[in-house]
């Protein structure tokens, strides 16, 4: 019974206080200035929470990209002695590794599945007595033109670190001379995303 009396008294007090607050022109915030401070603190906490949520989403996205397999390939040229004509692309036909399926033995080109920094390396062996010059190409633009002499077993070797956009291609192409080269599992092309 005592509990009911306390509840009744509380309801009556709140009712009287509420009527008094309505009858005065002074707002509750004016009568209790600490509410303004609490309200401002709540707004600041809300902004901080939104910033933390945004930062967390960014971190999650970056972690997912690091945990996903990175593109990588190794392809070997198995042909015997081949005459390469102007602008021929070497099609390294035996694929050993092709994570992400970026390299095509049909075209001889690696196509970047996503933007990033990539490392490429390879070797093409000259066929004596011919010298050999080739071009490492990035989407139609020559990056470098290494040279191999016509000495037995001399090779055109390259390494490169390239910044690629998704869809950029990298491949090995003959320059404007007709020359011969060896495949015979001596000539390779490889790359991977750093």
N, C-alpha and C positions, 0 to 999 in steps of 0.2 A: 504494500500500500504506500509505503514511504517513497518508493521509486516513482510511482505515478504522480505523487504530489510534486516531486522535483521536476519531472518532465513538464507538468502543467505550468509550474512557476516559470520554467525556462521559456516555454512557448509564449506566455503572457509578456515576459520581459522582452523577448525578441520582437513581438508584435508592437509593443509600446515604443521600443527603440526605432523600429522601422518606420512607424508613423512620425516620430519626432524627426528622423532623418529626411522624410519626405516633406515635412512642413517647413524645414529650414532651407534657405537658398544655398547654403554652404554644402558643397559636395563632400562625399565621403573621403575622396582623395585630398581635399583641402583640410579636412579635419584630422586626417591621419597621413601626414607627409611621408612616413616610412613606406606606404604603399607605392608611392612613385618610385622609390629606390628599388623596391622588390620587383616592380613591373619592368624597370630598366634592366635589372639583373637577369630576369627571365628572357628578355629579348636578346641580350648578349649571349646567354647560354644557348638559345635557339640557333643563333648565327654560328656559334662555335660548333655545335652539333652538325649543322649542314656542311660546314667546311670539312669536318672530320669524315663525314660520310662520303664526300666527293673525293678526298684524298685516299680513303680506303678503296673506293672503286678503281682509282688509278693504279694503286699498288696491286690489287687483284689482277687487273688486266696485264700488268707487266710480268707478274709471276706466272700467269698462264702462258705468255709468249716465251718465257725462259724454259718452261717445262715441256713445251711442244717440241717435237723433233725438228732439228735444223736441217735445211737442205744440204745434201752432200752427194758427190758422185765421183766415180772412177771408171773411165772407159779406155779400152785398149784397141789399137788398130792392128788387125790380124793379117791384112793383105800382104802379099809379097812385095815386089818392086812395082811401084805405081807411077805412071807419068801424070804429073799434076799440071793442069793448064791454068791460064790466067783466071783468077777469082774462084777457082775450085775450093769448096769447103771440105776439109777432111772429116769424114764420117767415121769416128772411132766406134767401131761396130760391136765390140765385145764389152758389154756392160758388166762390171764387177759389183759396183755399189751404185744405187740411185735412190737415196732417201728423199722422198718428196716428189719423185718422178720429174725432176726439172730438166734432166738431160734426155735428148732424143737421138738415138743412133740413126734414125731415118733422115734427120736433117743435119746432124753433127753439132747441133746448137744446145746450149744450156739456157733455159728460160727461167729467170728469177721468179719464184712463186710469191715472194714478198720483198718489200723494201729492206735494205740492210747493207752491211759491209761484207764483202765476200773475198776469199782468197782463191786464186787459180794458179795452177802449175801444169807443166807438161813438157814433153820432149817429142820431136820428130827427127828421125835419123835420115841423113842424106844418103843417096845411092851413088857411090863413086862411078865415074870420075866427076859427077855433077856436084856443084855447090847447091845450096838450098836456102832460100829466104822465104819466110812465111809472115803472116800478120796475125797478131792477136786482135780480134775485133770485138767491139762493144756496140751492139745495135747499129751496125753499118759504119762505124767510125774506127779507124785503125788506132790502136793503143800503142803498139810497139811492133817493130819489124826485126826480130832476131835473125841471125845469119849462121849457116853451117857451111864449112868448106867442103870440098869434094873428097877430102881424105877419108880413107876407110873408117866407117863407124863414127864419123863426126855427126854432131847432132845440134839441132835447133832446140834450145831449152829456154823456158821462160817461167817466171813467177810474177804475179801481179796481185795487188789488193785494190779492189774496185768498189765504189759506192754504186749500188744498183737500185733502181725503182722496180716495183713489181711489173713484170712483162718485159724488162730489158733482156737482151740475149747476148751471150758471149760464145765465141767460137774461133776456130783456127782456119784461116783462109790463105790461099796462095796469092802472092802478089802478081805483078803483070808479066812474069816470065814463065816459060815452060821448063820444068825441071822434074827430076825423079826423086822419089823418097821410098824408104823402107817402112813397112808396117812390121810384120813378123814378131808381134808382141813386144817390140822395142819402143814403139811410139805410143805415148799415153797422153791423156787429158783428164785433169781432175779439178775439183773445186768444192768449196764448202762455205757456209755462212759462218762468220765469226761471232 
